[in-house]
Amino acid sequence: MRWQDLITVNPEVMHGAPCFRGTRIPVSVVLDNLAAGISQVELFDNYPTLPREAPVAALAYAADLARDRVLNIPA
């Protein structure tokens, strides 16, 4: 599965934030929830229109961003 098949950017949807195709759910919402330790069952209960592949796609997207972009992290 390629994250590019599930994640889109459209300036007219959520101000251009990366969202899951066919929804208005930003990728950042899924990443924030996963980082907070929410279960996938609870995630899908809270966002029933979320594609089942969304958690894996969100993590793959984040991994690509981490490889391509360097953030200053204090020592």
Order of alpha helices (4+ residues) and beta strands (2+ residues): beta-beta-alpha-alpha-alpha
